[in-house]
Amino acid sequence: MNLNSAMEGSDYIIKRIDTDDEEMNAFLFSLGCYAGEPITVVSRLRGGCVVSIKDSRYTIDTHLASAIEI
């Protein structure tokens, strides 16, 4: 299941980042988004969602969210 399918307000553990794009992988890693990290979907937006990672909130678009396997 990827982050686009996650329920709002639920906590998940990131299983892996499913992308061949090294820039996207590096960007997500810089946010603290990597395997084993907890992630929470705070709210849904039209073009993506707001997530909480390591006490910080980020807006993630649907393309990035589809690469995050939970």
Secondary structure, 3 states (H helix, E strand, C coil): CEHHHCCCCCEEECCEECCCCHHHHHHHHHCCCCCCCEEEEEEEECCEEEEEECCEEEEEEHHHHHHEEC
